[in-house]
Amino acid sequence: MSTLYRPCSITILALMFLCVSGAANAQANVERNVVYGMYSGLALLMDVYYPENPNGYGIVFVSGSGWTRELSLDAAPITQTGQEDVYAVPLAEAGYTVFNINHRAAPRFRHPAHLE
């Protein structure tokens, strides 16, 4: 069994490295600040991640702070919190078109603004 284990392990590791290097080569084109709506004269924006090899599916990604980051009036857009590197980019590399919404947030917009 051990004589078979080593060649199989090497083969599996080689395949894993090939898959990872192939995914790293896939690029996503990002179109930033696409207007998806208007509210009281304010443009509602999103970033769209277009995959190099689209699979025909789209994902609406609504990022947020999870109540761990202060969202002041001068804060960076929600779409620039670093979550796009963790979620949107890998999804686009997997072939999904990702719509990363920069939604209205407190303190400027309070409940029920998100429902309007």
Legacy VTK file of the C-alpha trace (Angstrom):
# vtk DataFile Version 3.0
C-alpha trace
ASCII
DATASET POLYDATA
POINTS 116 float
0.000 0.000 0.000
2.806 2.440 0.814
4.388 1.910 -2.637
1.156 3.079 -4.236
0.547 5.870 -1.739
3.599 7.960 -2.665
2.997 8.141 -6.458
-0.690 8.889 -5.894
0.156 11.634 -3.406
2.601 13.229 -5.837
0.031 13.059 -8.639
-2.685 14.617 -6.482
-0.360 17.412 -5.346
0.690 18.109 -8.941
-2.956 18.321 -10.030
-3.728 20.675 -7.154
-0.878 23.001 -8.167
-2.074 22.955 -11.777
-5.600 23.887 -10.699
-4.355 26.698 -8.466
-2.065 28.105 -11.146
-4.902 27.957 -13.684
-7.218 29.845 -11.334
-4.521 32.434 -10.670
-4.233 33.075 -14.417
-7.944 33.775 -14.753
-8.500 37.507 -14.580
-11.595 39.507 -13.817
-12.237 42.840 -15.470
-13.731 45.277 -12.978
-16.021 48.118 -13.972
-16.323 50.434 -10.989
-19.105 52.844 -10.040
-21.818 51.540 -12.361
-25.092 53.338 -11.585
-27.842 50.833 -10.743
-30.397 53.350 -9.479
-31.057 56.827 -8.155
-32.425 57.969 -4.794
-33.169 61.653 -4.102
-30.645 62.698 -6.731
-27.980 60.380 -5.326
-26.516 57.756 -7.659
-26.567 54.226 -6.247
-23.389 52.497 -7.378
-21.995 49.015 -7.799
-18.803 47.445 -9.081
-19.212 44.735 -11.717
-16.624 41.951 -11.934
-16.645 40.409 -15.409
-14.974 36.990 -15.607
-12.559 36.118 -18.379
-14.490 32.894 -19.042
-18.134 33.526 -18.028
-20.232 30.549 -16.966
-23.539 32.349 -17.606
-24.374 32.950 -13.936
-24.379 36.173 -11.926
-24.137 36.806 -8.208
-25.366 39.919 -6.405
-22.838 40.477 -3.626
-23.926 42.851 -0.876
-20.880 43.637 1.204
-21.073 45.287 4.572
-19.198 45.975 7.742
-20.980 43.420 9.901
-21.204 46.135 12.550
-17.416 46.044 12.928
-16.529 49.239 11.043
-17.785 52.741 11.548
-19.591 54.032 8.475
-19.204 57.777 8.730
-20.103 60.213 5.974
-16.471 60.324 4.834
-15.864 56.562 5.060
-14.549 54.596 2.102
-17.245 52.988 -0.066
-18.531 49.688 1.273
-17.282 48.002 -1.901
-13.718 48.893 -0.887
-13.575 47.128 2.481
-11.342 44.293 1.309
-14.247 41.865 1.075
-14.061 42.060 -2.708
-10.640 40.390 -2.599
-12.004 37.607 -0.413
-15.316 37.010 -2.186
-15.878 38.881 -5.471
-12.517 38.227 -7.133
-12.491 34.439 -6.536
-16.111 34.168 -7.710
-15.257 36.065 -10.905
-12.202 33.867 -11.402
-14.561 30.878 -11.137
-16.624 32.277 -14.023
-19.406 34.151 -12.217
-20.299 37.755 -13.065
-20.335 39.517 -9.687
-22.397 42.636 -8.966
-20.847 44.182 -5.835
-23.449 46.608 -4.472
-22.396 49.779 -2.655
-25.651 50.137 -0.729
-26.875 53.031 1.384
-25.745 52.757 4.991
-26.096 54.476 8.357
-25.624 57.068 9.705
-26.625 58.957 6.560
-29.419 56.524 5.706
-31.472 55.049 8.506
-34.136 52.366 8.607
-36.337 52.021 6.503
-34.239 53.675 3.744
-32.975 50.282 2.566
-36.574 49.235 1.837
-37.439 52.283 -0.266
LINES 1 117
116 0 1 2 3 4 5 6 7 8 9 10 11 12 13 14 15 16 17 18 19 20 21 22 23 24 25 26 27 28 29 30 31 32 33 34 35 36 37 38 39 40 41 42 43 44 45 46 47 48 49 50 51 52 53 54 55 56 57 58 59 60 61 62 63 64 65 66 67 68 69 70 71 72 73 74 75 76 77 78 79 80 81 82 83 84 85 86 87 88 89 90 91 92 93 94 95 96 97 98 99 100 101 102 103 104 105 106 107 108 109 110 111 112 113 114 115
